[in-house]
Amino acid sequence: MVQPMTTPDLAALLPFAQALPADATGARRLHVPLDRLPEACALAAGVGYPRLMTMVGTDDRARTGGYGLTYLLHGPAGLLSLEAQVPAAD
C-alpha cells in the first residue's frame, strides 16, 4: 500500500517546488515552475497520486499579470494540487 506523503515530503522530492497552504478540500498544494509541471506530475504519480482528476486554467491577469494552471491529482495518498503560473505573453 502507498503511504501518504506530507507536503514537506513531496517538496523534498520536488526540490524545484514550493509548498503552499492546504485548500478547503484538504488537498496538498505545491507551486511548480511551468516548465517543470510535466516532471512534477510524473514524480507525483509515482508516490501515490496517479490519477489526474482535472486540469484548470484561470485568468489571473488582474492579480498576477498572467494565468494560472492547476493539475489536481488523486490516489491512495489523497489529493494533490500542482500549480503553475503562465505569463500573459505565453
C-alpha positions in Angstrom: 0.0 0.0 0.0 1.2 3.5 -0.8 1.8 5.6 2.3 0.5 9.1 2.1 3.3 11.7 1.9 3.1 15.1 3.6 3.6 18.3 1.6 7.1 18.8 3.0 8.0 15.2 1.9 6.7 16.0 -1.6 8.6 19.3 -1.6 11.8 17.3 -0.8 11.1 15.0 -3.8 10.4 18.0 -5.9 13.2 20.5 -4.9 12.0 23.0 -7.5 8.5 23.1 -5.9 7.3 25.4 -3.2 4.8 24.1 -0.6 1.5 26.2 -0.4 -1.1 26.1 2.4 -3.7 23.4 2.0 -7.0 24.5 0.5 -10.6 23.9 1.7 -10.7 20.4 0.3 -7.6 19.5 2.3 -5.6 18.9 -0.9 -1.8 19.2 -0.6 -0.6 22.1 -2.8 2.7 22.7 -4.5 3.7 25.6 -6.7 6.0 24.4 -9.5 7.7 26.2 -12.4 5.7 25.9 -15.6 8.5 24.1 -17.4 8.7 21.5 -14.7 5.0 20.7 -14.4 5.2 17.5 -16.5 8.1 16.3 -14.4 6.2 17.1 -11.2 3.2 15.2 -12.4 5.3 12.1 -13.3 7.0 12.2 -9.9 3.7 12.6 -8.0 2.2 9.7 -9.9 5.0 7.5 -8.6 4.4 8.4 -5.0 0.7 8.0 -4.6 -1.1 10.5 -6.9 -1.5 8.5 -10.1 -4.9 9.8 -11.4 -5.3 13.3 -13.0 -8.8 14.4 -11.9 -8.9 17.7 -13.6 -6.7 20.4 -15.1 -7.9 24.0 -14.7 -6.7 27.2 -16.3 -7.5 30.5 -14.5 -7.3 34.1 -15.7 -5.2 35.7 -13.0 -4.2 38.8 -15.0 -5.8 41.2 -12.6 -4.0 39.7 -9.6 -0.7 38.4 -11.1 -0.5 39.7 -14.6 -0.8 36.2 -16.0 -2.7 33.0 -15.9 -2.8 30.0 -13.5 -2.6 26.3 -14.4 -3.6 23.8 -11.8 -3.5 20.0 -12.1 -5.5 18.2 -9.4 -4.2 14.6 -8.8 -5.8 11.9 -6.8 -4.8 8.5 -5.5 -4.2 6.4 -2.3 -2.3 9.3 -0.9 -5.2 11.7 -1.2 -5.5 14.9 -3.3 -2.6 16.9 -4.6 -2.8 20.3 -6.4 0.2 21.2 -8.6 0.0 24.8 -9.6 2.0 26.9 -12.1 1.9 30.5 -13.3 1.7 31.2 -17.0 2.9 34.6 -18.2 0.4 36.5 -20.2 2.8 36.7 -23.1 2.9 32.8 -23.4 
